[in-house]
C-alpha cells in the first residue's frame, strides 16, 4: 500500500461483494508505538538532530499516531522537510504540518541567460 500510495482497499466477502474498506491506519494500529515514543523521536531525531531546530520554535503533539507540528521556522524548505521526515517516524499514521515560515526558498527566479552573471 505504501509503495503504490494506496490509502484504502476494499474488503470483499467470498462472493466478491463489498463488505467494507480498510485503511492504512487500520492496518498500522497493530504496530503503533505510544504517542510519547513517537513524539520523542520526532523532537529528538527530526527536529533536533537532523534539522537543528532550537527548542521552543516548533511544538509537536501526537494523538493516536497523528502528529501535529506547529510553530515557525525561517525557511519553507525546512518546514516541508520536517513534515516529510516526521511522516517517516515509526508509528506515525499522518502528519498535520501547520508550521509557518518566513522565507519561501523553494521558488527560484528564472534567470535570463543573456543577463546572467557567470560564476567561476
HELIX and SHEET records of a PDB file:
HELIX    1   1 UNK A   24  UNK A   28  1                                   5    
HELIX    2   2 UNK A   29  UNK A   31  5                                   3    
HELIX    3   3 UNK A   35  UNK A   41  1                                   7    
HELIX    4   4 UNK A   42  UNK A   50  3                                   9    
HELIX    5   5 UNK A   76  UNK A   87  1                                  12    
SHEET    1   A 2 UNK A   8  UNK A  12  0                                        
SHEET    2   A 2 UNK A  18  UNK A  23 -1                                        
SHEET    1   B 3 UNK A  58  UNK A  63  0                                        
SHEET    2   B 3 UNK A  66  UNK A  75 -1                                        
SHEET    3   B 3 UNK A  94  UNK A 103  1                                        
END                                                                             
